[in-house]
Amino acid sequence: MAGGLREAGGAGIVSWSAGCRVRRFSENRTGNDLKGTAEKKELLYVARVSVLFLGWAAVPGFEKFKKAADAVKENGGTILSGQDAFVLWDTYGYPVDLTEIMAVDYGLTVDREGFNAAMEEARQKARNARFKAGGNSIVMDANATSQLHNQGLASTDDSLKYEYKEHDSVVKAIYTGSEYLTTASGDEDFGLVLESTSFYAEQGGQIYDTGSIEGSFGSFNVINVQVFAGYVLHMGSFTKSSKTLYVGDKVTCKVDYDRRAHIAPNHTCTHMLNFALREILGDHVDQKGSIVLPEKLRFDFSHGKPVQPEDLRKIESIVNQQINDKLEVFAHEIKLEDAKRINGLRAVFGEIYPDPVRVVSVGRKVEDLLANPESKEWLSISTELCGGTHIKNTSQAEAFALLSEEGIAKGVRRITAVTAKCASEAMMLASSINSDINEASKLEGPILEKKIASIKSMLDTAAIPAARKADLKGRVSKLEDQLRKAKKKMGEENIQKAVKFAIDAAQIALSEGKHFCVAHVDVGLDTSAIREAVIKVKDQKDLPIMLFSTDEETNKAVIYAGVPSSAANSFKVLDWLTPSIVPLKGKGGGGKNGIAQGQGTDASQLKDAMEVATQIASMKLG
């Protein structure tokens, strides 16, 4: 029981200290795994004894349980969700058995099936994260592939990867990353080599397919597919209810075609983008690499300088025009020698292609190209060597948005783009920002300034077409120029207004026999205007002056005080300013050359502040 219970001061009071023990139990097993074990019995005994002496509140994480349980009861329910039970396990280390004991005291039961589902989902996410972080966690090196070759195992037939249907196959090898097995089960990661497959293995810049491999054993979740020396390795793990899988078992490949439906248009659009780049930038453009994902495409190409926004617009327009033209996309396997004769054929520099090779063309049949391979007509269409999966018609891409263009190395540029719904959303967002700019153009002053800041922040992170973003930034820049000019004009007007007001106020004070002037001028928080007015009065009228100005919207105030040298010996400007701004919850500083300034955060107390300033000046100056 060490670490489970602790006696306090010999008084026989037992407190809960099993949190670390719960965690140790739960790191590698759930409550189901503990069933019938001495560990489970000890853990649950600890819980019961703790509750007996201190109540459930002694258990770490109880408040989380109580909140979830109360919510169930408030809604008239009797079942604590599996997700809540999983959170208690994941965060506080509660085996589900312990949660069930707690639930009984609340008249509730626990959704075991939901708990198991949440547990499996968490395991799957963890596996996906591992694969994503490591690229592919199971690698077949030369020794591993040579073992299969020496056994006479033929390379995987992956010709079915271009089909969109379930495919029956046979398990030929099970690989752990270090050894081959004849059987596999449990929740570890494995790699399966099949006789044939409809899964696309990552290659040519296109991401792998995902899905499942199913059979009498149950189901195997495929989360990564790679090819090693011709052997396609399907990496993943078995679902919780799966039984043992044997080499030689018959299985069915079930690709996630919904996911591939997002990948295919992105791949076809890389071809059309490649074509558009040469059309606009010139024949020197060569593909330097690409990545095709479900959510976006990325294309690297040779070009010595940034692509101007207007050229990006033209490139984007060419791709969208081909989409709108609803062109058929053709693919045909031909001899490499014949493919190389096709005028305008694009290939990746340095890439080694098989023979025969697959040719993908947009808008014309490959057979037409072969019939007259040297025709200049083929320069006006996209034709490439490619083994990837594509859409049947360009219209399936729906739309194309070129989001960014940047340099990644000397002489190499990178374009990132999206298609279909993502492209439409990017265009809609651009239109929305454009509308915001239209509205902003009707504003002025501080309101315009805030709106510009908001739009600029949005533009910096917005996933919108790059050419459109450049246009919108240009419009915002013009608004900023407009704002600067307006602020400059207003500043000049405020100075004139403040100086005139201050001199008039000082003249009135002098005519009334006063030796100082305290006044409120309406120029907002324009410190330059107030300072200039105070200096003018101090120097021209040889009169101590304190000017207040406020802003109703922010409830702030700015204050300037000036004392001429003739009065400076007996009347210190800071001694006048500092107490005067206390009602405004203000603070001040300065004093050099007889000028001090302050600011306040409660302009509603302006009257009190001016009264204090008047009283101090009256006492000192008469």
N, C-alpha and C positions, 0 to 999 in steps of 0.2 A: 504493500500500500504506500510505499515511499513516494512522496510527491503528490499523492492523492488527497490525503487529509493531514491537517496540522492542528495540534492542540495548542491553545493559547493560555499561557500563564498557569498551566496546571489546573485550570478551573474546569476542565472537561468540555470547554466550548470548541466545537469542531467547525472549521471554516473551509470553504472551497479553494483549493489551489491546484486543481487538476487541469487548468487550461492548457498548460504545456503538454500534459499527458494526453489530453484529447487530441491535440494537434499531432502528436507522434503517432497515435493510433490511426488517425484519419488521413495521413499523408499518402498511405499506400493501400488503404482499404476503406470500405464504407461500412455502415451498420450491418448490411447484409453479409459482408465478409466476416464480421465478428460473430455472427450467429453461432451459438454453441461453444464459443471459445472461452478460455479462462480470462482472457483480456477483456472481453465484452462484459463478463459477469462482474469483474473487478470494477470496471469503469461505471457500470450502471449502479453498482453498490455505492460507489463514491457519490454519485449524483443523489441517490435516495437518502444517504446519511446526511449530506449537506442540506438537503431540503428539510429533513426532519428537524435539524437544529436551527437553521437560519431562514428557511424558506427559499423559493426559487430566485428571489432577488440576489442571493449569494452567487448565482451562476453567471459567469461572464457572458455578455450578450443577451441576457434575459430581456432587457428592455426592447431589443430588436424583435424577439419572439413575441413579447406582450403586445407591441404595437401591431404586428401582423395578425395575431390572434384576435385582438379587439376589433380590428377592421373586418374580419370574417364574421364575427358575432353581430356587429352593428348592421351588416348587410343580410342578416338572417341565415348565414351559412353555417355549416357544421364541419367543413373540410379545410384544413390548412393546405395551401397550394404547395405543389412539389417544388416550385421555384423558391418559395420562402424557406422551405426545408433545406434546399440546396444552398441558399445564401448562408444559413446558419452553419452548415457543414463547411462551406468554402471560406467563410470569414472567421468563424469561432471554433471550428473543428468539431462540431456536434455530429456524431453518427446519427443517422436517421432514427435509430432505436431510442436515443435520448430525447429527440424532438417529440417522438410519439408519447413518451412518458409525460413530458411537459404538457402536451396537447390534451391528454386525458384529464388533467386537473382543470382544464378549461372547457371540458365537454366537447372536445373536437377530435377528429381523426386526421391523419396525414395522407395526402395523395402520393402513395408510393410510386405509382407509375409515372407521375409527373416528376418526382424526384429523380427517378432513374433516367428519364428523358433529358432532364437538365444536366445530369452528370455526364451523359453521353455527349451532349452538345458541347459541354466544356472541354471534354477530352478531344473532341474533333477540332475545336478551335485551337487548342494547344498544339495539336499535330500540324494543322495548317500553318500556324505561326512558325513552327520549327522548320517546315519545308520552305516557307517564304523567306525566312532569315538565312537559311543555308543553301538556297537554290534547290538542291535536291539532296536529301539527307542520306540516301543510299546510292552509292556509286559502284558501278561495275568496272573494275580496272582491267588491264590487258590479261592478267592472270585469270580473272573471273570469266571473261568472255572466251578465253582459250579453252577453259574447262568444258564449256558447252560445245565448242567447236570440236574438241577431241572426242566428245561423246557422240558426235555425229548429228548434233541438233542443228537443224537448218535455221537460217535467219527468220525472224518473224515476218509473216506476210501481212503487210499493213496497207495493201491496195484497197481495202474496204474503208479506209479513213475518209474517202470522198463520198461515201454513202451516208444517208441520213436514216438509218434503221438499225434495229437490234441485230447483233451478230453472234452466232454460236461458235465456240472455239474449245480448245483443250489446254489445260494447264501443263506446261512442259518443264517449268522450273520454279522453285521458291527460293528467294535469296534474301538474306538478312543484312547484307552489307559486308559480311565477313565469311559467310559459309552458305552452302546450299542445303536445304532441308527437303525431306520427302513428304512431310506433313507440316501444317501450321495451324495455330489457333491462338486465342487470347487477344489481349489488347495492345500488343507490340506492333511496331511498323514493319511491314514486309514489302518485298518487291516480287511481283509475279511476271514470269515470261510465258506468253501464250503462243500457241501454234500460229494463230492469226489474230488480228485485232482491227476494230473499227475506231480505236482511239488514235488521235493525232499526237505524236510525240513532239516535244518542243524542238524546233529547228527552223532555219531560215528566218529567224526573227519572230516567228509566230509562237505564242504561248501554247502550252499543252492543253489537251482536253481534260475534263474531270467527269466523274460519273460513278458508276458502280459495276462490279463484276459479280454476277449472281449464279447460284446453282443450288444443288441439294444441301450443301453445307450452310447456306444462308446468304449473306451479302458482304462484299468487300468494297469499302469506300475508296475510290481512286482519287487521289488529290494531287498527283504529279505523274507525268509520263515522260520518260527520256529514252533515247535510243543509244545503245552502246555496241559498236561494231556490228550493226544490223539487228541486234536483239532489242526489242522494245520492252522496257521495264515499266510495269504499272505499279506505282508506289502508293501505299495507303495502309489501311487497317480494317479489321473485321468489325462488323456491328456487334453489339453486346450479345444478341441472341444467337449468333452464328456458332456452328459446330466446327469440327476439324475439316480442313481442306487437304486433299491429297494430290500429289503430282499424278496426272492422268485423268483427273476429274473433268467432266464436261461442264462448261460454264457458258454464260451469255453476257456479252458486252453491252452495257447500256450507257451510252454517252449522254452527257447533259447537253442536249442539242439546243436548249434555250440559251445556255451560255455561249455555245458556238455561234448562235445566231447574232450575237453581239460582236464576236471576233471576226467573222467572215466579211462583213461590210468594211470594217477597218482595214483588213488586208487588201481587199480590192481597191480601196481608196488610196493605199500607199502606191499602188501601180499608177493610178490616175494622177496622183500628186507628182510622182516621178516624171511622168509625161509632161505635166503642166510646167514643172520647173525648167525643163529643157526648152519648152516653147517660149517662156518669158525671159529666162536668164541666159540661154545659149547652150550650145553643144558641149561645152566644157564641163557641164554638170554631170557628175557620176555619183551613184549611190555608194555611201560609205557604211551603211548599216541601217537597221530598222528594228523596232520592237512593236509587235501587234498584240494588244491586250483587249479584254472585253470592254474596258471603259475608255480607251484612247489608243491612238497610234503615234509612233515617234519615228521620224525619218531623218537620217543624217546624210549630208551631201557635200560635195566639193564646191566651194565658192569662196572667193577671197575677201569678201566684204559683206556687211549687213545688207539684207534685202530690204529695200525701201517699202514703206507702207503701201504705196500705189501698186508696186509689183506684187506684193502679198495679196492685195485685193484682186488683181488679175488672175493670179494662180488659183486662189480660192474660187473665183468665178468659173474658170475652166472646168474644175472638178464638179462644181454644182451643175454646170451646163450638161456635162456628160451624165450626171444623175437624172436630170430632167429629161434628157433625150431617151431615157429608158433603153439603153443599149444592152444587148445580150452579152454575157461573158462566156467565152469559150475556152476549153482546156483540152489539149490533145498531146499524147505522148508520141514523140518522133525521134529519129536519129539525131544525135548531137550535131553531126556534120551538116545535116539539112537545116537544122534550126539556126545555125550560125550564118547561113546564107540569107536569112530574112532581113530585109532592109529596115533599119530602125529598131532591131531587137535590142532590148536592154538586159543586162546581166550585172551581177555584183562583181566588181573587180577583185580578183584573187580567190573567188569561190570556185570550188571543184564540183563540177556537175556530173551526174551519172550519164550513162549512155545505154539505152535511150533516155531522153530528157523530156520533161513536161513543159509545154508552152502554153501560157495563158494570154489570151488576146481579148481586148474590149471592143466590141462593135463589129468585128469581122471573124469569120470562121478561120481556124488555123489552116484548114485545107485550102482556102482561098489564098492565103499567104504563100503556101508551098507551091501553088500553081504558077505563081509569078513572083518569086522571092525578092527580086531586085527592084520591084516597082517602087517608085517614089511615093506612091499613094500610102504606103504603109508607114511613112514618116508621120502621118497625121493621126495615127492611132497608138494606143498603148499595147505593146507586145513585150512580154518578159518570160524568162526561164524561171519557173516557180513550182515548188512542190506543195504549196500551202492550200488551205481550204478557202473557197471564194463563194460569193453570191452568184446567182444565176443571171440576174439582171441588175444593172446599176441603180434602178429605181428602188431596190431593196435597201440601199444606203440612206434613202430619204433626204438627207441633207449633209453638208460638210462644212465644218467651221475650223479655220486655221487659227489656233489660239496663241501661238507664240513662235518666234524665230530668234535664235541666239547662236553665238559662237561657242564651240566646245573645244576647239583646237585650232592651230594655225591652218587656215584654208579650209576648215570644216565647219559647216553650219548645221543646226538642228531645228527641225520643225515639229511641233506637237499639235495634234489636231483631234477632233472628235467627229462622230457621225450620228445619224439618226436622231433619237430623242435628245441626246446630249447636245448635238449641234443646234437643234431647234431651240432648246432652252438657252443656249449661249446667245443666240440671235435675239431671243425675246428679252433677255437681261440687258443686252446692249440697247434695245429700243426703250426699255424702262429707264435706263440711265439717261438716255437722250431726252426723254420726257422730263426727267428731273432737271436737266440743264435748261430746258425750255422754260420751266417754271422759275428756276433761279434767275433767269435773265430779266424777270419782271420785278425782282426784289432789289433792295438797296441797303446800304449801311451795314450795321452789325448783323442783321438777319441774313443778308447776302453772304457776308463773311463766314458765318456758321454753315450755311448751305454749301458753300464752295468746299469747306474743309470736309464736310460729310461726303460729298461727291468724290473728292480726290481720294479719300480713304477707301471708298467703295471701288473706284477704278483700279487702285493698286492691286487688289486681290481678286477682282472679278474675272471669271473664266468666260471671256467674250472674244469674238474674232479680233485678231491683232490689228488689222487695218482699221477696223471700226474703233478700237480702243485708241489708236493714234488720233483719229478724227475727234473723238470725244475729249481727249486730253488737250487738243488744240482749242476746242471750244471753251474748256475750263480755263485755259491760259488767257483767252480773250476776256473772259469774265473777271479774272484776276487783274488784268490791265485796267479794265473798266472800274473795278473797285479801287485800285490804287489811285487812279485819276480823281475819282469821286472823293476819296479820303483826303487827297492833297488839296482839292478845291475846298472841301469842308473845313480842313485845317486852317487854310488861309482866311476863310470867312469867319471861323471861330476866333482867330486872333484879332481880326478887325473888330468883331463884336465885343470880345472881352476887354480889349484895350479901351474902346470907346466907353463901354459901360463903367469900367473902373475909374477912368479919368473923370467922367461925369459924377460918379458917386463921391470921389475924393473932393471934387469942387463943391459939391453940396455940403459935405462934412466941414470943409473949411469955412464956407459961408455961414454955417451954424456955430462957428467958433470951436469946433472939435479939433483935437490934436491927433486924431487917428481915424481910420475908416474900416468898418467891418461890413461886408456885403456878400450877397449870394448872386452869382452870375450863372446863367443857364447855357453852359456849353458841354454838358455831359461830363465825361471823364477825360476830356482833352487837357492833359497836363501842360502841354506846350503853350496853349492859348492862355491858361490861367497864369503860368509862370511869366509869360511876356507881359501880361497886364499888370502884375504885381511889380515887376521891374520898372515899367514905365512910370507908374505912380510914385514909387519909392524915389526914383531919380529925378523925375520932372517936377513933382509936387513936394518933394522932401517931406513926405508924410508916411508914417507907419500904416500898413494896410494888410488886412487878412481877407482873402477871397475864398469862398466855398462854392463848390459846384457838385451836383448830385446826378445820379442816374436812377430813374424810377424802376426800370426793369430789373436791375441787379441789386437795388437798395444800397449802393455803394456811394461813397463821397470822396472827393479829392480836395485838399486844402493847401494853399500857399500863403505864406506870411512874409512880409518884407519890412525891415526897419532901416531907415537911412542912417548914415554914419553920424549925423547930428544928434540922434537920440540913442545910439547904440550903447553908450557908456552906462546909461541908467535904465535902459529897457532892452533886455536880451531877447532876440527873436525866438529862440527855443523855449525860453521861460514863458513866453506868451503862447506859443503854438501847442506845446505838450499838454497842459491842462485843458486847453480849449477843445481838443479832439477826444477827450475821455468819453463824453456822452455818445460819441459816434462809434465807440469801441475801436478807436483808431490807434495808430502808432505813427511816429514821425521821426524826422532826422534832418541833418543839414546844419545850417547856421553860418556857412561860409558866405562872405560878402553880404551879410545881412539878410540872406534868403533861407527859409526853412520850408519843408514840405511834409505833408502827411496824407494818410488815407484812412477811411473808416468803413466799417462793414454794416453800419446801421444808420442809414441816411434819414430814417424817420425821426431821429432825434436832432435834426439840423437846428431847430429853433433854440433848443437848450444849449447847443454848442456855441451858437452865435452870441447868446446871452453871456456865457462864460467869458468868451473872447472880449466882449464889450466891457464887462465888469473889471477884468484884469487891466485892460488898457486905460479905463477911467481912473482906476486906483493909482496907476503908475504915472499917467500922463496928464490927468485932470480933464 
